[in-house]
Amino acid sequence: MEKEIKTDSLAAPIEPPVQALPSAQEKFCKKFLFISVEGDGTDLAWKVRQEGNEVKMYIAKEEYQDVGDGFIDKSDDWRASVEWADVVVFDDVISGSNGFGKEADNLRAKGKLVVGGSTYTDRLEIDREFGQEEMKSVGMLTLPHWDFDNFTEAIEFLKTTPGRYIFKPSEGDLDSQMKSLLFIGKEEDGKDLLEVLEHNKKSWSRKIKRFQLQKFASGVEIAVGGFFNGNDFITPININFEHKKLFPGDIGPYTGEMGTLMFWTEPNYFFNATLGKMLEKLRNSKYVGYIDINCIVNGKGIYPLEFTSRFGYPTISIQMEGIMSPMGEFLYAIANGEQYPLKTQKGFQVGVVIATPPFPYHDEKMLQVYKDSSILFKKPNIEGIHLGDVKLVDNDWKLAGKTGWVLVVTGSNSTVEDARKQAYRRIENIFLQNMFYRTDIGAKWPEESDELHTWGIL
């Protein structure tokens, strides 16, 4: 049985009107089923619904099942809704024998239109060792790395092979959370990382089953991504600069991402040297969706670090700031294997994550303090405001889920500085108790762009 969440309240004054799609005959309207672990794809699902499509979302984890309530209809059983849907969208990557990639493969084999992973692309992201080997196999320049499943062996390696390394958890029982324990060594002899591993060996060995030590390389962190239709990349491609740490100035714990600067461009040298080399492997896996490679770039070369073979968060919300094509029409087309003419804005897009406690940690007591708090807007204008863990109750936007990852606020303009100003002006329209965000998203662009042009990357 499916649970239907009534959405009559979506007529609230602050919601943008449903957008009519350009058509000489009949308005485009399809049925989309979003399948999620924690409701990450809520903002995309809401956008597709605003365009006039029918949308249902299934959220696997019980503590997140109120995310998106009031904005989109829900389903208690995604398998029962598959036949109803024209397109099935998997919005995340999870490990295990019943991962979303395997489910997507099975549905595609039955002739269903699917946007989402494959068994192969799920493994690219989850298994760092496999991802690096695949990069190397197609001719990418990878940094030296060593993979371990034993902390004692890694500690001995650091003692006998001193150097500056990055510690990267690869997989574990709490995969997405354990990845936040990434540690970048600062000492050239590696003694800081050695001390970290020695002191945390006992506790981490119970949680982290595999991890990687990667040789450190200085430079600019930059990612290249693109949508894939099962046979080829859709152009333009996306160049983006993530800001992963909690505080301005890249201080504090890794959060996944606190904001991003990006722009769209035709395939260039950077793309051809990295993601473009994956064409045949992605084609063979029948992958449909967004995929990117995060890299470190310096005067010596491009060093790819890791894959993200899914929609990124907040990446997809920031991308929608710059995408002019209807998202529902676009998703349907790439699921159908079509070479869709994606229309994007020129210039730059900036996105800023708005959070409240307990983010970035899980604290049940603190969660109860903030859960169901209202998000208020000084003026009835939500342009550039994107959903995180939010629900709609009696025309009020309220905190949902359990993370405190609340909103993504975006801006777009011909220059980075003007895009930044627009995003931060929009943030000033939000009133939410004890909300916080980084104030420096995109601020390093003048220096980074100079270096990237000097090195011939852009």
FENRA-V40819 format. One record per pair of residues at least 24 apart in sequence whose C-alpha atoms are under 10 Angstrom apart, sorted by the first residue. I is the first residue (numbers start at 1). J is the second residue. Records with the same first field share a line. If there is no record, write none. Layout:
I=J, J
This chain:
1=75, 76, 77, 80, 81
2=56, 58, 73, 74, 75, 76, 77, 78, 80, 81
3=56, 58, 73, 74, 75, 76, 77
4=56, 69, 70, 72, 73, 74, 75, 76
5=56, 66, 68, 69, 70, 71, 72, 73, 74, 75
6=69, 70, 71, 72, 73, 74
7=69, 70, 71, 72, 73, 392, 393
8=70, 71, 394, 395
9=70, 71, 392, 393, 394, 395, 396
10=50, 70, 71, 72, 392, 393, 394, 395
11=395
12=380, 392, 394, 395, 396
13=380, 381, 382, 395
14=377, 379, 380, 381, 382, 383, 395, 396
15=50, 71, 380, 381, 382, 383, 395
16=47, 50, 381, 382, 383
17=50, 51, 52
18=47, 48, 49, 50, 51, 52, 53
19=47, 48, 49, 50, 51, 52, 326
20=50, 51, 52, 326
21=51, 52, 325, 326, 328, 329
22=326
27=51, 52, 53
28=52, 53, 326, 328, 329
29=53, 54, 86, 328, 329
30=54, 55, 85, 86, 87, 328, 329, 332
31=55, 56, 84, 85, 86, 87, 88, 328, 332
32=56, 57, 81, 82, 84, 85, 86, 87, 88, 89, 113, 114, 328, 331, 332
33=57, 58, 73, 74, 75, 78, 79, 81, 82, 83, 84, 85, 86, 87, 88, 89, 90, 114
34=58, 59, 74, 75, 78, 82, 85, 87, 88, 89, 90, 91, 115, 116
35=59, 60, 75, 77, 78, 79, 88, 89, 90, 91, 92, 100, 116
36=60, 61, 64, 65, 78, 89, 90, 91, 92, 93, 100
37=61, 62, 64, 65, 90, 91, 92, 93, 94, 100
38=62, 63, 64, 65, 66, 67, 91, 92, 389, 401, 402, 403
39=64, 65, 66, 67, 68, 91, 92, 388, 389, 390, 401
40=64, 67, 68, 91, 92, 311, 312, 313, 314, 387, 388, 389
41=68, 89, 90, 91, 92, 311, 312, 313, 314, 316, 317, 387, 388
42=67, 68, 69, 71, 72, 91, 317, 386, 387, 388, 389, 390, 391
43=68, 71, 72, 313, 314, 316, 317, 320, 385, 386, 387, 388, 389, 390, 407, 408
44=91, 311, 316, 317, 320, 327, 328, 386, 387
45=71, 72, 73, 89, 91, 327, 328, 387
46=71, 72, 73, 386, 387
47=71, 72, 317, 320, 326, 327, 328, 386, 387
48=72, 326, 327, 328, 329, 330, 331
49=73, 327, 328
50=326, 327, 328
51=326, 327, 328, 329
52=328
53=328, 329
54=85, 86, 328
55=85, 87, 328
56=81, 84, 85, 88
57=81, 88, 89
58=90
61=401
62=401
63=400, 401, 402, 403
64=389, 400, 401, 402, 403
65=400, 401
66=389, 390, 391, 392, 399, 400, 401, 402
67=387, 388, 389, 390, 391, 392, 398, 399, 400, 401, 402
68=387, 388, 389, 390, 391, 392, 397, 398, 399, 400, 401
69=389, 390, 391, 392, 393, 398, 400
70=390, 391, 392, 393, 394, 395, 396, 397
71=387, 390, 391, 392, 393, 397
72=391, 392
82=107, 112
83=112
85=112, 113, 114
86=112, 113, 114, 332, 335
87=112, 113, 114, 115, 328, 331, 332, 333, 335, 336
88=112, 113, 114, 115, 116, 331, 332, 335
89=113, 114, 115, 116, 117, 288, 289, 331, 332, 335
90=114, 115, 116, 117, 289, 310, 311
91=115, 116, 117, 289, 310, 311, 312, 313
92=116, 117, 122, 308, 309, 310, 311, 312, 313
93=117, 118, 119, 121, 122, 123, 125, 126, 176, 308, 309, 310, 311
94=122, 123, 125, 126, 175, 176
95=119, 122, 123, 125, 126, 127, 171, 172, 173, 175
96=122, 123
99=123
101=287
104=286, 287, 288
105=285, 286, 287
108=286, 287, 335
112=335, 336
113=288, 331, 332, 333, 334, 335, 336, 337
114=230, 287, 288, 289, 331, 332, 334, 335, 336
115=228, 229, 230, 287, 288, 289, 290, 310, 331, 332, 333, 334, 335, 336
116=287, 288, 289, 290, 291, 309, 310, 311, 335
117=285, 286, 287, 288, 289, 290, 291, 309, 310, 311
118=282, 285, 286, 287, 288, 289, 309, 310
119=285, 286, 287
120=281, 282, 284, 285, 286, 287, 309
121=281, 282, 285, 286, 287, 288, 291, 307, 308, 309, 310
122=287, 307, 308, 309, 310
123=307, 309
124=306, 307, 308, 309
125=170, 171, 291, 292, 293, 306, 307, 308, 309, 310
126=169, 170, 171, 172, 175, 176, 306, 307, 308, 309
127=169, 170, 171, 210, 211, 306, 307
128=168, 169, 170, 171, 210, 211, 212, 305, 306, 307
129=170, 210, 211, 212, 306
130=170
131=304, 305, 306, 307
132=304, 305, 306, 307
134=278, 281
135=274, 275, 277, 278, 293, 303, 304, 305, 306, 307
136=304
137=277, 278
138=273, 274, 275, 276, 277, 278, 279, 280, 281
139=273, 274, 277, 278
140=273, 274, 275, 277, 278, 302, 303, 304
141=273, 274, 301, 302, 303, 304, 305
142=214, 215, 295, 301, 302, 303, 304, 305
143=214, 215, 216, 217, 296, 302, 303, 304, 305
144=213, 214, 215, 216
145=212, 213, 214, 215, 216
146=211, 212, 213, 214, 215
147=210, 211, 212, 213, 214
148=209, 210, 211, 212, 213
149=205, 208, 209, 210, 211, 212
150=201, 205, 208, 209, 210, 211
151=197, 198, 200, 201, 202, 204, 205, 208, 209, 210, 211
152=197, 198, 201, 202, 205
154=194, 197, 198, 201, 211, 212, 213
155=193, 194, 195, 196, 197, 198, 201
156=194
157=194, 213
158=189, 190, 191, 193, 194, 197, 213
159=189, 190, 191, 194
161=189, 190
162=187, 188, 189, 190, 191, 194
163=187, 188, 189, 190, 191, 193, 215, 216
164=188, 189, 190, 191, 192, 193, 213, 214, 215, 216, 217
165=189, 190, 192, 193, 194, 212, 213, 214, 215, 216, 217
166=190, 193, 212, 213, 214, 215, 216, 217
167=193, 196, 197, 211, 212, 213, 214, 215, 216
168=208, 210, 211, 212, 213, 214
169=204, 207, 208, 209, 210, 211, 212, 213
170=208, 209, 210, 211, 212
171=207, 208, 209, 210, 211, 212
172=205, 206, 207, 208, 209, 210, 211
173=206, 207, 208, 209
174=207, 208
175=207, 208, 209
176=256
177=254, 255, 256, 360, 361, 362
178=204, 207, 208
179=208, 211, 254, 255, 256
180=244, 245, 253, 254, 255, 256, 360
181=208, 253, 254, 255
182=211, 212, 253, 254
183=213, 253, 254
184=213, 214, 215, 216
185=215, 216
186=216
188=216
214=305
216=296
217=296, 297, 298, 300, 303
218=296, 297, 298, 299
219=295, 296, 297, 298, 299, 300, 301, 302, 303, 448, 451, 452
220=295, 296, 297, 298, 302, 447, 448, 449, 451, 452
221=294, 295, 296, 297, 298, 302, 303, 304, 305, 448
222=261, 262, 270, 293, 294, 295, 296, 297, 302, 304, 448, 452
223=262, 270, 271, 274, 275, 292, 293, 294, 295, 296, 297, 304, 305, 306, 307, 308
224=262, 264, 267, 270, 271, 272, 274, 275, 276, 291, 292, 293, 294, 295, 304, 307
225=264, 271, 274, 275, 276, 290, 291, 292, 293, 294, 307, 308, 309
226=264, 267, 271, 275, 276, 289, 290, 291, 292, 293
227=287, 288, 289, 290, 291, 292, 309, 310, 311, 331, 334, 342
228=279, 282, 283, 286, 287, 288, 289, 290, 291, 334, 335, 337, 338, 339
229=282, 283, 286, 287, 288, 289, 290, 331, 332, 333, 334, 335, 336, 337, 338, 339, 340
230=279, 282, 283, 284, 285, 286, 287, 288, 289, 334, 335, 336, 337, 338, 339
231=279, 280, 281, 282, 283, 284, 285, 286, 287, 288, 334, 337, 338, 339
232=276, 279, 280, 282, 283, 286, 287, 288, 334, 337, 338, 339
233=267, 275, 276, 279, 282, 283, 288, 289, 290, 291, 334, 339, 340
234=266, 267, 289, 290, 334, 338, 339, 340, 341, 342
235=264, 265, 266, 267, 339, 340, 341, 342, 343, 344
236=263, 264, 265, 266, 267, 341, 342, 343, 344
237=263, 264, 265, 266, 267, 268, 271, 292, 342, 344
238=262, 263, 264, 265, 266, 267, 271, 292, 319
239=263, 264, 265, 267, 270, 271, 292, 293, 294, 348, 458
240=264, 292, 294, 315, 319, 348, 349, 350, 442
241=294, 295, 315, 350, 441, 442, 444, 445, 448
242=294, 314, 315, 351, 441, 442
243=352, 438, 440, 441, 442
245=438
246=359, 360, 436, 437, 438
247=436, 437, 438, 439, 440
248=437, 438, 439, 440, 441, 443
249=438, 439, 440, 441, 443, 444
250=438, 440
253=360, 361
254=360
255=359, 360, 361
256=312, 313, 314, 360
257=312, 313, 314, 315, 352, 353
258=313, 314, 351, 352, 353, 354, 355, 405, 408, 437, 438, 441
259=313, 314, 315, 318, 350, 351, 352, 353, 354, 408, 409, 410, 437, 438, 439, 440, 441, 442
260=313, 314, 315, 318, 319, 349, 350, 351, 352, 353, 410, 441, 442
261=315, 318, 319, 348, 349, 350, 351, 352, 410, 411, 412, 416, 419, 420, 441, 442, 443, 444, 445
262=315, 318, 319, 322, 347, 348, 349, 350, 351, 412, 416, 442
263=318, 319, 322, 344, 345, 346, 347, 348, 349, 350, 412, 414, 416
264=319, 322, 323, 343, 344, 345, 346, 347, 348, 349
265=344, 345, 346, 347
268=457, 458
269=456, 457, 458
270=295, 297, 302, 456, 457, 458
271=457, 458
273=301, 302, 303, 304, 457
274=302, 303, 304
275=304, 307
286=337
287=335
288=331, 334, 335, 336, 337
289=331, 334, 335
290=316
297=451, 452, 455, 457
298=451, 452, 454, 455, 456, 457
299=451, 452, 454, 455, 456, 457
300=455
301=455, 456, 457
302=455, 457
313=353, 388, 408
314=351, 352, 353, 386, 387, 388, 407, 408, 409, 410
315=350, 351, 408
316=351, 386
317=351, 384, 385, 386, 387, 388, 407, 408, 409, 410
318=349, 350, 351, 352, 384, 385, 386, 408, 409, 410, 411, 412
319=344, 345, 349, 350, 351, 410
320=344, 349, 384, 386, 410
321=345, 348, 349, 350, 351, 383, 384, 385, 386, 409, 410, 411, 412
322=346, 347, 348, 349, 350, 410, 411, 412, 413
345=412, 413, 414
346=412, 413, 414, 415
347=412, 413, 414, 415, 416, 418, 419
348=411, 412, 413, 414, 415, 416, 417, 418, 419, 420, 442
349=410, 411, 412, 413, 414, 415, 416, 418, 419, 420, 422, 423, 442
350=408, 409, 410, 411, 412, 413, 416, 417, 418, 419, 420, 421, 422, 423, 424, 441, 442
351=384, 385, 386, 407, 408, 409, 410, 411, 412, 419, 420, 423, 424, 441, 442
352=385, 407, 408, 409, 410, 411, 420, 423, 424, 427, 437, 438, 439, 440, 441, 442
353=386, 388, 405, 406, 407, 408, 409, 410, 427, 436, 437, 438, 441
354=388, 404, 405, 406, 407, 408, 409, 427, 430, 432, 435, 436, 437, 438
355=388, 389, 403, 404, 405, 406, 407, 408, 432, 434, 435, 436, 437, 438
356=399, 403, 404, 405, 406, 407, 432, 433, 434, 435, 436, 437
357=402, 403, 404, 405, 433, 434, 435, 436
358=402, 403, 404, 405
359=402, 403, 404, 405, 406, 436
360=403, 404, 405
361=402, 403, 404
362=402, 403, 404
363=402, 403
364=402, 403
366=402, 404
367=399, 400, 401, 402, 403, 404
368=402
370=398, 399, 400, 402, 404, 433, 434
371=398, 399, 400, 401, 402, 403, 404
372=396, 397, 398, 399, 400, 401
373=397, 398, 399, 400, 432, 433
374=398, 399, 431, 432, 433
375=399, 406, 407, 430, 431, 432, 433, 435
376=429, 430, 431, 432, 433
377=426, 427, 428, 429, 430, 431, 432
378=428, 429, 430, 431
379=429, 430
380=429
381=426, 429, 430
382=409, 426, 427, 429, 430
383=409, 410, 411, 426
384=408, 409, 410, 411, 412, 422, 423, 426, 427
385=409, 410, 411, 423, 426, 427, 430
386=410
398=432
399=432
404=435
405=435
406=432, 435
408=437
416=441, 442, 443, 444, 445, 446
417=442, 443, 445, 446
